[in-house]
Amino acid sequence: MSNEIKQIEKYIDETAKKVAAEFKRQGLMRDNKQSPFQKTETLLYNYNNFQQAIDDKYKQIETIQCEGVSKKSHSITSFNSSDGMRDNKLDSEKAEEKIESIEQSIAVTKNLISIIDDAIEKLKNDPYYEVIRLKYFEGITREKLAEYFEVDVSTISRNKNRLINTLQIRLFSDEVVFQIFS
């Protein structure tokens, strides 16, 4: 295996770990309590929220750039660090660090969105492809989807589940394999 492939695999592993950590931090992923199917639905239901989170984080960066990092309350006392030195970072350094942290979070979220988009894009030739967008991104009910597609509600449910089963393999392949053989 070439070094480039190893580096790409390492980058993918690191990104997946960061995405999983971000999911756990945001309460979107619970330690294997959700099945891959449920996790896929959680991702889809929260897709618009991920987009909004990116916008919010860009606003945070703008605020920091205009106003600096918010100051600690005067009621909070500062403690000496273990080496006896106080944290004397300049406000500009603190702002840069905070902005860098937010930018890293944005990158993780954008990567997650890209992964979801790529997985969904592979379904585009499916006749029920629009069910994903309409149900999860626009909140359309199964009954309204049945009217839209001029089919029975059970047909919508069956095809939605089929599409989610396909997506779960693309998004959580290792877990799906483990689930199959457990």
VENJOLIN-V269674 format. One record per residue. N is the residue number from 1. RES is the residue in one letter. PHI is phi in radians with two decimals (* if undefined). D_FIRST is the distance of its C-alpha to the first C-alpha in Angstrom with 1 decimal. Layout:
# VENJOLIN-V269674
n = [N & N]
res = [RES & RES]
phi = [PHI & PHI]
d_first = [D_FIRST & D_FIRST]
This chain:
# VENJOLIN-V269674
n = [1 & 2 & 3 & 4 & 5 & 6 & 7 & 8 & 9 & 10 & 11 & 12 & 13 & 14 & 15 & 16 & 17 & 18 & 19 & 20 & 21 & 22 & 23 & 24 & 25 & 26 & 27 & 28 & 29 & 30 & 31 & 32 & 33 & 34 & 35 & 36 & 37 & 38 & 39 & 40 & 41 & 42 & 43 & 44 & 45 & 46 & 47 & 48 & 49 & 50 & 51 & 52 & 53 & 54 & 55 & 56 & 57 & 58 & 59 & 60 & 61 & 62 & 63 & 64 & 65 & 66 & 67 & 68 & 69 & 70 & 71 & 72 & 73 & 74 & 75 & 76 & 77 & 78 & 79 & 80 & 81 & 82 & 83 & 84 & 85 & 86 & 87 & 88 & 89 & 90 & 91 & 92 & 93 & 94 & 95 & 96 & 97 & 98 & 99 & 100 & 101 & 102 & 103 & 104 & 105 & 106 & 107 & 108 & 109 & 110 & 111 & 112 & 113 & 114 & 115 & 116 & 117 & 118 & 119 & 120 & 121 & 122 & 123 & 124 & 125 & 126 & 127 & 128 & 129 & 130 & 131 & 132 & 133 & 134 & 135 & 136 & 137 & 138 & 139 & 140 & 141 & 142 & 143 & 144 & 145 & 146 & 147 & 148 & 149 & 150 & 151 & 152 & 153 & 154 & 155 & 156 & 157 & 158 & 159 & 160 & 161 & 162 & 163 & 164 & 165 & 166 & 167 & 168 & 169 & 170 & 171 & 172 & 173 & 174 & 175 & 176 & 177 & 178 & 179 & 180 & 181 & 182]
res = [M & S & N & E & I & K & Q & I & E & K & Y & I & D & E & T & A & K & K & V & A & A & E & F & K & R & Q & G & L & M & R & D & N & K & Q & S & P & F & Q & K & T & E & T & L & L & Y & N & Y & N & N & F & Q & Q & A & I & D & D & K & Y & K & Q & I & E & T & I & Q & C & E & G & V & S & K & K & S & H & S & I & T & S & F & N & S & S & D & G & M & R & D & N & K & L & D & S & E & K & A & E & E & K & I & E & S & I & E & Q & S & I & A & V & T & K & N & L & I & S & I & I & D & D & A & I & E & K & L & K & N & D & P & Y & Y & E & V & I & R & L & K & Y & F & E & G & I & T & R & E & K & L & A & E & Y & F & E & V & D & V & S & T & I & S & R & N & K & N & R & L & I & N & T & L & Q & I & R & L & F & S & D & E & V & V & F & Q & I & F & S]
phi = [* & -1.31 & -1.06 & -1.09 & -1.14 & -1.08 & -1.16 & -1.12 & -1.09 & -1.09 & -1.08 & -1.11 & -1.06 & -1.10 & -1.12 & -1.07 & -1.14 & -1.14 & -1.11 & -1.08 & -1.11 & -1.13 & -1.03 & -1.09 & -1.07 & -1.50 & 1.31 & -1.59 & -2.35 & -1.86 & -0.95 & 0.97 & -1.46 & -1.76 & -1.30 & -0.98 & -1.05 & -1.15 & -1.11 & -1.08 & -1.10 & -1.05 & -1.05 & -1.16 & -1.10 & -1.70 & -0.93 & -1.11 & -1.16 & -1.11 & -1.05 & -1.14 & -1.08 & -1.10 & -1.04 & -1.09 & -1.20 & -1.11 & -1.15 & -1.05 & -1.09 & -1.03 & -1.09 & -1.11 & -1.14 & -1.49 & -1.97 & 1.47 & -1.32 & -1.08 & -1.39 & -1.28 & -1.13 & -1.16 & -1.34 & -1.60 & -1.56 & -1.69 & -1.95 & -1.27 & -1.32 & -1.07 & -1.62 & 1.44 & -1.71 & -1.53 & -1.30 & -1.92 & -1.11 & -1.18 & -1.00 & -1.13 & -1.17 & -1.08 & -1.11 & -1.06 & -1.12 & -1.13 & -1.10 & -1.08 & -1.09 & -1.14 & -1.10 & -1.13 & -1.12 & -1.07 & -1.06 & -1.09 & -1.16 & -1.11 & -1.11 & -1.04 & -1.05 & -1.09 & -1.09 & -1.11 & -1.01 & -1.09 & -1.13 & -1.19 & -0.99 & -1.23 & -1.68 & -1.03 & -1.51 & -1.33 & -1.10 & -1.85 & -0.86 & -1.14 & -1.01 & -1.07 & -1.08 & -1.14 & -1.29 & -1.52 & -1.64 & -1.95 & 1.27 & -1.30 & -1.29 & -1.05 & -1.11 & -1.18 & -1.13 & -1.06 & -1.11 & -1.03 & -1.52 & 0.99 & -2.39 & -1.31 & -1.04 & -1.12 & -1.15 & -1.11 & -1.05 & -1.08 & -1.28 & -1.09 & -1.09 & -1.09 & -1.15 & -1.14 & -1.06 & -1.18 & -1.12 & -1.07 & -1.20 & -1.25 & -1.63 & -2.35 & -0.99 & -1.07 & -1.16 & -1.13 & -1.06 & -1.04 & -1.10 & -1.12 & -1.68 & -1.68]
d_first = [0.0 & 3.8 & 6.7 & 8.4 & 6.6 & 7.0 & 10.4 & 11.3 & 10.8 & 12.8 & 15.3 & 15.8 & 16.4 & 18.8 & 20.5 & 21.0 & 22.5 & 24.7 & 25.9 & 26.7 & 28.6 & 30.5 & 31.4 & 32.7 & 34.5 & 36.2 & 37.1 & 35.1 & 32.9 & 34.5 & 32.6 & 31.9 & 35.5 & 34.7 & 33.0 & 30.1 & 32.8 & 35.0 & 32.3 & 31.6 & 35.3 & 35.6 & 33.0 & 34.9 & 38.3 & 37.2 & 35.4 & 38.5 & 38.9 & 35.4 & 36.5 & 39.8 & 38.1 & 36.2 & 39.6 & 41.2 & 38.7 & 39.3 & 43.0 & 42.4 & 40.8 & 43.8 & 46.2 & 44.6 & 44.6 & 48.3 & 49.6 & 47.2 & 46.0 & 48.7 & 50.8 & 51.2 & 54.5 & 57.2 & 57.9 & 54.5 & 54.9 & 52.1 & 51.2 & 50.2 & 46.6 & 46.1 & 46.5 & 49.7 & 48.5 & 48.9 & 46.3 & 47.6 & 44.9 & 46.3 & 46.6 & 44.4 & 41.6 & 42.0 & 42.0 & 38.8 & 37.0 & 38.3 & 37.3 & 33.8 & 33.6 & 35.0 & 32.6 & 29.6 & 31.2 & 31.7 & 28.0 & 27.1 & 29.8 & 28.9 & 25.3 & 26.8 & 29.1 & 26.4 & 24.4 & 27.8 & 28.7 & 25.5 & 26.1 & 29.7 & 29.1 & 27.4 & 30.8 & 32.9 & 33.9 & 35.3 & 39.1 & 39.2 & 36.6 & 39.4 & 40.2 & 37.4 & 38.6 & 42.3 & 42.1 & 39.7 & 40.1 & 43.7 & 45.1 & 46.7 & 48.1 & 47.4 & 50.9 & 50.6 & 47.3 & 49.1 & 51.9 & 49.4 & 47.6 & 50.9 & 49.6 & 50.4 & 49.1 & 47.4 & 45.5 & 44.2 & 43.3 & 41.5 & 39.5 & 38.7 & 37.4 & 35.3 & 33.8 & 33.2 & 31.5 & 29.1 & 28.5 & 28.1 & 25.1 & 23.5 & 24.5 & 24.3 & 22.1 & 21.4 & 25.1 & 26.2 & 24.3 & 25.7 & 29.1 & 29.1 & 28.4 & 30.7]
